[in-house]
């Protein structure tokens, strides 16, 4: 469709100059633009359709970058990007070298704080507000927080530290969704916070009149406000936010541009830290997304089909095992669809727990279940498990409890970028005593790992990528069939003496190892590949690797798509050190080397990380050359 109004908006200043009566038409144009672009190129759709009017109101009332607008998670910032000069690059969203799918400080001066994980916005906004107070700045800090984020404890920790007189405004966007539908007492009671529709105008007029009375005006107004609050609490019960000292406004229609502007200006004129409670519809303006906001939370580019993946296989297998073992429970932190647990939810609802965006609580909750005889399985993205590291150590591992961690999205994740790369879990879990780590590369191996984990005596982590299984890996290591075999070490060769070099890897990066074999052969290097389905405990895995190596000198390359420091290569090469078979062997580690892997160009993610087939070939050819000198 044509965009007659949107085409005139090149900056927030253009938006401020737009007549109010044109805002609804602009909102409609923005929705059509988002639908066209995101369905074509992929990205987060439903959440962005829900905040169109809110984003317009924010940029008409506030002036970034002087004022600070901080979006929680950040995947609802697309309209913000379009209004702040990034429309020409919008088709590059979530592609290498293109726009981030979240807010990113290095991308624009209008992105004051980077995001990607939930429940961080208010803590950051509070930091900005206190810094502005200390510097004497008149800037406002605005945190845009979905009600799903309020299921995370970090938001409440920040609320506990909010002071009354800061230039801080919190937008509570109630759409009854995080990604999965919100759960918990807070989400269920949030809709009960109500005020009358004419309340704001009356309050403003009364305040202005009384405050102007000489000498007694300001204290009289404070006294009236305190009495009114006490009476309201007796009649209607307490308001959570007002009890914390915040000036509460709402709830209001989050799709009314003019009304939202009025609320924002009222919050400013109050001179207090304020919270504005709005109600929006996720997916607003696009019927399919309205009917199924979860399905349209994040969508792939047009023409790219969603094939069978590890998440679905994990959830299906867990459901099957739960039918056999009544001890099995499934836990998610507001990600039941993303982690493949919807089938389990339907099959065993009494043993399914969605704890909201609260990973730390999820792990300790799992520890309690395990301590009382259950077998809990916490399915969580690798990058979100980082939030619960202390709980994994203190509440699970230290007590040797049989908690199973299904670590989804392990490894590099091209679309979401640095905030969602699961490259640290091997390093931080590898340090924890008594914890087993499985690394299945096929669906059959995943099923076998889960079955083994269920019968384990202590904590187990099973890590798998956001992908499907590879035909090349199945052919090379499993005889052409993705069978459910006990977790083991597998190799694509039978005679170690016939190989000139060796690659040790785990997971989907085995594809890169196999792809490097033809060019290595052309260079005169016959290379064997060892695929690990388990990487911890390290000592027995190291012994299995040693059994697959010849006594002769040959370069040994550890290949992984995780961080190098403390990763699989370092830990297993240390476990192998001193073994007789390691004499005269060069050891190399090809891994993510002390960076967060940001793609400046649209190259494959393994190439951006420096762990692709070309890097393998270069490393081993240089190693053989050095060996021959």
Secondary structure as GFF3:
##gff-version 3
##sequence-region A 1 629
A	DSSP	three_ten_helix	6	8	.	.	.	ID=ss1
A	DSSP	alpha_helix	12	17	.	.	.	ID=ss2
A	DSSP	three_ten_helix	20	22	.	.	.	ID=ss3
A	DSSP	alpha_helix	23	41	.	.	.	ID=ss4
A	DSSP	beta_strand	43	44	.	.	.	ID=ss5
A	DSSP	alpha_helix	46	49	.	.	.	ID=ss6
A	DSSP	alpha_helix	52	61	.	.	.	ID=ss7
A	DSSP	beta_strand	68	71	.	.	.	ID=ss8
A	DSSP	alpha_helix	78	83	.	.	.	ID=ss9
A	DSSP	three_ten_helix	87	92	.	.	.	ID=ss10
A	DSSP	alpha_helix	121	135	.	.	.	ID=ss11
A	DSSP	beta_strand	141	146	.	.	.	ID=ss12
A	DSSP	three_ten_helix	147	151	.	.	.	ID=ss13
A	DSSP	alpha_helix	153	159	.	.	.	ID=ss14
A	DSSP	beta_strand	168	174	.	.	.	ID=ss15
A	DSSP	alpha_helix	185	190	.	.	.	ID=ss16
A	DSSP	alpha_helix	199	211	.	.	.	ID=ss17
A	DSSP	alpha_helix	217	236	.	.	.	ID=ss18
A	DSSP	alpha_helix	240	243	.	.	.	ID=ss19
A	DSSP	beta_strand	247	253	.	.	.	ID=ss20
A	DSSP	alpha_helix	257	270	.	.	.	ID=ss21
A	DSSP	beta_strand	274	279	.	.	.	ID=ss22
A	DSSP	alpha_helix	287	291	.	.	.	ID=ss23
A	DSSP	beta_strand	298	299	.	.	.	ID=ss24
A	DSSP	alpha_helix	310	324	.	.	.	ID=ss25
A	DSSP	beta_strand	328	332	.	.	.	ID=ss26
A	DSSP	alpha_helix	342	347	.	.	.	ID=ss27
A	DSSP	three_ten_helix	349	351	.	.	.	ID=ss28
A	DSSP	beta_strand	352	354	.	.	.	ID=ss29
A	DSSP	alpha_helix	359	371	.	.	.	ID=ss30
A	DSSP	beta_strand	375	381	.	.	.	ID=ss31
A	DSSP	alpha_helix	382	385	.	.	.	ID=ss32
A	DSSP	three_ten_helix	386	388	.	.	.	ID=ss33
A	DSSP	alpha_helix	389	391	.	.	.	ID=ss34
A	DSSP	pi_helix	392	397	.	.	.	ID=ss35
A	DSSP	beta_strand	404	408	.	.	.	ID=ss36
A	DSSP	three_ten_helix	417	420	.	.	.	ID=ss37
A	DSSP	alpha_helix	425	430	.	.	.	ID=ss38
A	DSSP	beta_strand	436	438	.	.	.	ID=ss39
A	DSSP	alpha_helix	443	454	.	.	.	ID=ss40
A	DSSP	beta_strand	460	463	.	.	.	ID=ss41
A	DSSP	alpha_helix	471	477	.	.	.	ID=ss42
A	DSSP	beta_strand	489	491	.	.	.	ID=ss43
A	DSSP	three_ten_helix	496	498	.	.	.	ID=ss44
A	DSSP	beta_strand	501	506	.	.	.	ID=ss45
A	DSSP	three_ten_helix	507	509	.	.	.	ID=ss46
A	DSSP	alpha_helix	510	522	.	.	.	ID=ss47
A	DSSP	beta_strand	527	532	.	.	.	ID=ss48
A	DSSP	beta_strand	534	536	.	.	.	ID=ss49
A	DSSP	alpha_helix	538	547	.	.	.	ID=ss50
A	DSSP	beta_strand	555	563	.	.	.	ID=ss51
A	DSSP	alpha_helix	568	576	.	.	.	ID=ss52
A	DSSP	three_ten_helix	580	582	.	.	.	ID=ss53
A	DSSP	beta_strand	587	592	.	.	.	ID=ss54
A	DSSP	alpha_helix	605	609	.	.	.	ID=ss55
A	DSSP	alpha_helix	613	628	.	.	.	ID=ss56
###
